Amino acid sequence: MSCVIPELLEIQDEIKQIRHLIHSQPELGYEEFLTSELVADRLTSWGYEVTREIAFTGVVAVLRRGEGSRKIGLRADMDALPIHENTTVPYRSKTDGKMHACGHDGHTAMLLGAAYALAKRSHFDGTLTLIFQPAEEGLAGARKMIQEGVLDRFPCDALFAMHNMPGYKTGTFGFRPGAFMASADQVDVTIRGKGGHGAMPHLAIDPIVVCASIIMALQTLVSRTVSPQEMSVITVGSINAGKASNVIPDSAHMLISVRALNQQVRDQLEIDITRVINAQAASYGATADIKYSADYPLLVNDPAATEFAAGVARGWLGEDQVLENIPAFNGSEDFAYFLQERPGCYMILGNGDGEGGCMIHDPRYDFNDEILMRGAEYWVRLVESFLNK
């Protein structure tokens, strides 16, 4: 896509090469050693104050200009997924079972492009903080960075992040104030019954039957205890029990995913899910060990920060390239932890909606290089607007 910032044009080929290099050497959460070294080396060479090894592999870079007191933070995630890549691109993953199936290679490259241009231009007055975060994919790298004091050491008045999104027209921006990404909780359940011979079930307490009953009962919670106007999802994604067809095992294990876009619904679901599991187990004479883990919170965009971010995009691209009040997503994102600490906005950038495309977390997915400069240019414009001289 076209770019008019000359400093970005200087580096656009290198940024594409960086994206391809990161894609070819995917690293899982807290293992982003090559990626973080590449990021830190580039930022250092461009004049940033760079701090490494926050949350193991996280990198924070700071650039100050003028005497302004305002401070803005931009975040990009760096980790890959444990997925075997099924593409034919020349830069495909060199590591079996790992790939950049969510576009974090592109997010990192876009922010590096913006970092170069902002260091060269110096058209702002204040402090720019770039956060290259590890372990977004289920390991809560954002939470760990915060626990290690990243926002105390590098204060920000507002924080912003961006995610590519297949299914939206290439290069369009999408915004939504308020709840934008669902919470994600996991329930780890062990049902303890009484093992026995498969031919004599009356002498046993079958934990598999208990699990079946729990699964069916859980399906009524969303349909009969949550308002139809509220989004919530309960999914039993894993059930493991027994090894033989004629043996009733002593126990069975389930993993359950719970998502919501309303904190009150989220809290009530924890109460109701726990009640249903215990009640169903007791009705069969079994017991339940329940570990309820609140993994990722709701991602809630600050309305004022979201309007500011959308205004920057509108002023640059026009109304037709900016989508406002887009539908919330059932997926989760640990940038939510940053937004619990500071106002800010999480937005999407269209990765393309053509035939043959696929969603993120798919082995066939690839980040769209056409939007690299679009995302980088947006970051430049956002920073210069926020830290306007």
N, C-alpha and C positions, 0 to 999 in steps of 0.2 A: 504494500500500500504506500502511497506517496507520503513523503516526509519533507518538510520545509526547513527544519532546523539544521543548519550546515554542520554543526558539531556531531550530530547523529549520523549524517551522511558520511562523515569521515570514517566512522567505525562500524557501519552497518554490515559489511562483509565479515568483519572479525566477530561481531556478535552472533551472526548466523553460525560461524565456525565453532564458536564457544558452545552454542546450544547443541550442535551435533556432537561435539566432544563429550559434553556432560551426558547426552543421551546414550552414547556408546559405552559409557562406564558407569552404569547406574549403581547407586549405593543406598542401602536401606537406612532406616532411622537410627541416628546416633552412630552411623558408620560412614558418614559423608566426608571422609578424610581427603580424598582427591579433590572433590568439589569445593570444599571449604578452603583448601590450599590455593586452588585456582582463583577463587573469589578474593581471598585476602591478598594474594600477590598482585592482582590487577588493581585493586583499590589502593593499595600502598603506592604503587607506581604512579597513580593519578593524584596523589597528594592527600589522601584521607588519613585520619587518625584511626588505625585499625586495631581492634581487640579481638583476639581469637579465643577459642576453646570455652565459650560460654555455652552451658549445656552440652559439654563434650566437643561438639563440632560446629557450634554456632559462631557466626562472625558478625560483629557490629562495627560500622564505619561512620565516622563523624566528619562533617565539613562545616566550618564556620566562616561566615562572611559578614563584614560590617560590625555594627554595634547593636543590632536588633536583638530583642529578647525573645522573640517568638521561636518556637521549636516544633518541627514536624518530623514524624517518623514514617518510613515506608518499609514494608515487610515483604520478603519473598521466601517461599519454602524451597528446600533443596532435595528432599528425599524421594526415592523411587519406591516401587511396590514389588512384592514377591510374586511376580507374574512372568510367565515365559512369553517373550515377545513373538508375535506372529505377523511380522511385516517383512518387506523385502527392501527397505531403504538401505542405502550403503552404510549408514551410520547406526544401524540397528545394534541392540545390546550385544556386548561381547561376553556377558555373564549369563549363563543359563539360569532361568528361574528368577531373574530380576529385570525390571524394565521401568522406564519412565512412562507409565500408563496414565498419568494424571496431568502431565504438562509442567511439572515443577522445573524441568530443564528449561522450558521457555520462560517461566516466571523469573528464574534466576538470571537468565540472559537479558531479559527486558530491563530488569533493574540495574544490571551492570551497564547496559547501554545508556540509560538515563544518568547513572553515576558519572560516566565519562563526560557526557555533555554538560552536566551541571558543574563539574569541576573546571571545565574549559570556559564556560560562559560567565559564571559568577554574577548572574543577574538577580541576586536576591540578598536580603539583609536579615540574618538570623542563623539558626542552626539546623542543619539537615542530618538526620540519623537514619542510616540504612541498616535494617535487621535482616540478615540471611539466616533463616531458622531451620534447624534440623527437625526430623521426626514429626512431621505433621500427620502422617498416616497412622493414626491410632495410638501413637506413643506420647502424645501431648507435649511435644517439644516447646510449644509456647508457654505452657504452664511451668515447665522446668526452667526456662529462661527467666521468667518472672520470679520464680522462687530463688533464683541465683542473683536477683537484684538488678536485672537489666534496665528496668524503668527508673530505678533509683539512681543508677550510675549514669544513665543516658536519658534524662528527662525529656518528655515530649508533651506538647500541648494537645496534639491530635495524632492519630495513627491511621494509616490507610493500607489496604491490601487489595489485590486483584487476582481473579482466577479466570482462566480461559473456559469457555463453555460451548461445547458442540451443540448444534441445534439452533443456535442464534447466528444471524447473518454475519459474515466475516467483517470484523472491525467495528461492529456496533458495541455500544456500552449499555449495560443494564444496571439499574439502581433500585433499591427499595429501602425506605426508612423503617425503623422498628425491627421486629423479629424477621430475620431473613433466612437463617439456616437452623435446622432442627437440633434439639439436644440429642445426645446419643448415650444411652445407658445400657449396661450389660447385666444380665441376671445369670449367675452360675448356680445351678440347682443339682443337688444330689438327692435322689429318692432312695430311701433305705427300706427295703421290704424283708422278705424271708425266702431264701433260695429253696429249690426243690426239683423234683423230677417233673419233666414236662408232661408226663402221663398222669401225674397226681397233683394237679393244681390246687386242690382243696386243702392240701397240707402246706401250701406256700402262700406268700403274699407277693404277688407278681408286680415288681416295680415298673415293668414295661407297660402293663395295663394302666397303672397309675399315671404314667407319663402321657399316655394316649388321652386319658380323661382330662388331664391338666391342659393339654394342647387344645382340645375342643372347648374347654371352659374359657380359656384365655381369649378365644376368638369373639366371645360375647362382650368383653370389656369395652372394646372400641365401639362396637355397634350399639351397645345398650347402656353404657355408663358415661360415655363422652359425647358431648354435643356434636351433632352432625356438622356444625359450622367450624369445628376445631379439627386440625389435622393431628392424628396420632397413629402410630404403627407398632404392632407387637408381632415379632417374627421369631419363631423357634427355628434357629438355623442349624442346630446340631443336637443329635440324640445318640447316645452310645450306651449299649448294654448287651451283655452276654456274648458268647462265642459259639454256642451250639444250639441247634434247633430243638433239642429235647431236654434242655436244661433251663430252668427258671433261675436267673441270677439273683444275687442278694441285693444289688443296687443298680441304678441307672443314672445317667448323667445328661443334663440338658444345658444348652447355652441359648439364651434368649436376648434378642435385641429390642430395645424400646426407644421410640422416637416421638417427640412432641414439639409443637411450635408455640406452646403456652406454658409458663412455669407452673401455674396452678394445676393444669392437666398433668404435667410431668410429675408433680408431687403426689397427686391423687392416684395416678397409675402405680406408683411404687407401693402405696398402701393397698390398693386393690389386687395387684399381682401377687403380693405376699400373702394376702388373705386367701385368694383362690387356690394358690399352690398348697398352702397348709391345710385348707379345708378338704380339698380333693384327696390329698395324701391320707388324712385322718379317716376319711370315709371308707378307705380300703384297709385300714389298720397299719398303714405305713407312716413314716416320718419324712420330713424334708429338711435338708440343710440348704439355706438360701444365702448367697452372697450377692448383695445388690450393689453394683458399682456405678456411680455417677461419673461417666467418662468425660464427655464434652458437653459444656453448657449450651444454652441457646445463644446463637449469634445475633446480637441486637445492635443495629446501626443507629447511631445518634442522628436524629432528624436534621439538626442544623449542619452537621458535618456532611451528611448525605446530600443535602441541598447544595452545599458549597461544591462538593465533588461533581455533582451532576451539572451544576452551572458552568464549571470549567469545561466539561465536555461539550455542552450546548454552545458555548461561546466560540469554541474551536471548530466543531464539526457541523453544527446546526441541529435543529430539532429532529430531523429524520434519522439521524445516526445515534440518537440517545433514547433509550427506553426507560421510562420511569414507572415506579410501582409494579415492577414485574412480579410474577408469582414467587412466593417463597419456595425454598428448596427443602426437600425431606432429608437430603444429605447433611452431613455435619462438617464442621471446620474449626480447628482449634485456635484460629485467630479470635474466636469468641473470648478466650481468656484475656487477650490484650484489650478487647473492647469492654470487659468488666472493669478494667483499671483506668482507661482513658477514653474520652469520646473519639469517635472515628467512623470510618465507613469501609465496608467490604463490598466490592463491586464485581461484575462479570464483564468479560470481553469476548465477543462472539468469535468462535473458532471455525465457523462455517456451518451451513445447513444444507449442503448439497447431497445428492445421492451418493451412496457408498461410504458416507461418513459413519462414525460410530461414537458411542459415548465414552467418556473417561472410564478408566479401570477395565478397559477391554483390551485383550492382547493385540488387536489390530489398530489401536489408536496411535496417532502421532500428532504432536503439536503442529499447528499451522504456521510455517515460517512467514507467511504474508502479514501476520499481525505482530511480529517482533518489534518493528519500528513504530507501529501504532501504539502499542503499550508503552514503549520507552518514551515516545513523544508526549504521551499523556502525563507520565510521571514528571517530565520536565515542566510542563505547563502547570501542573498542580502545585509543584514546589514553588515555582516562581510567582504564582498567584497568592499562595498562602504566606510566603515570605516576601511580599512585594515591597520594593524599596520606596 
